[in-house]
Amino acid sequence: MRIDLNADLGEGSESDRALLALVSSANIACGFHAGDATTMLQSVRWAKASGVAVGAHPSFPDRENFGRSAMQLPPETVYAQMLYQIGALKGMAESEGTRLVHVKPHGMLYNQAAADRTLADAIARAVYAIDPALLLVGLAGSALIDAGAHYGLRTREEVFADRGYLSTGALVPRGQPGAMIDDAEQALAQTLAMVQQRQVKSVSGEWVSVNADTVCLHGDGPHALSFARALRAAFETHQIEVSSA
């Protein structure tokens, strides 16, 4: 059994360099919610040195709220913003002798695109326009995955180790009870169930089917590194290979 393990980079976390030894894919902030040209280039260099797949992590233009504010922007505006962010990181990756492998939207852009088909289409269209060989990462079973398939993109369905799920398969919105899983053992058990059994227990108690191609590991929590190590150990125990291939 094989799983991709991804983490966000270039968002100001002190754990970035250490996390790269534990993950197989990195989603690099492109300046709209966090980071800048310097952090983007540094993150590319670190990912390359660690043998980790380089991905773009574009966002709504919302640095004040870390990309977590809901926005209703015209599709062509979103399309242009995606071209701008993804294209910049692609250029940096190529300047360092590596390549951009995937695109994973950040924060509220990701969450809205999971349900909003017009927004999902604008994102997928931009990814396709930049490079049809890019992987598009989105919430398992979401509209973004459907939009990627519509454009013939390879998609990677994502699950979350430390987030609660609704019975619809959507994530519990941040700020609501059950949104975050703080107990490491619970998060480990949830992750193994999603990877091995393709299901997750919702906050209301129902089991929900999920396709787990990649697991998101949040690197900004106080125990991020210790949880990452525990997750890798659990994967090894259950003979689950971690790979971006």
Salt bridges, closest charged atoms under 4 A:
ASP4 OD2 - ARG156 NH1 3.40
ASP8 OD2 - HIS57 NE2 3.35
ASP8 OD1 - LYS104 NZ 3.85
GLU11 OE2 - HIS33 NE2 2.74
GLU11 OE2 - HIS57 NE2 3.73
GLU11 OE2 - HIS106 ND1 3.63
GLU76 OE2 - ARG125 NH2 2.73
GLU94 OE2 - LYS90 NZ 2.60
GLU96 OE2 - ARG45 NE 3.29
ASP121 OD2 - ARG125 NE 3.77
ASP146 OD2 - ARG117 NH1 3.30
GLU158 OE2 - LYS104 NZ 2.76
ASP162 OD1 - HIS218 ND1 2.97
GLU241 OE1 - ARG2 NE 3.44
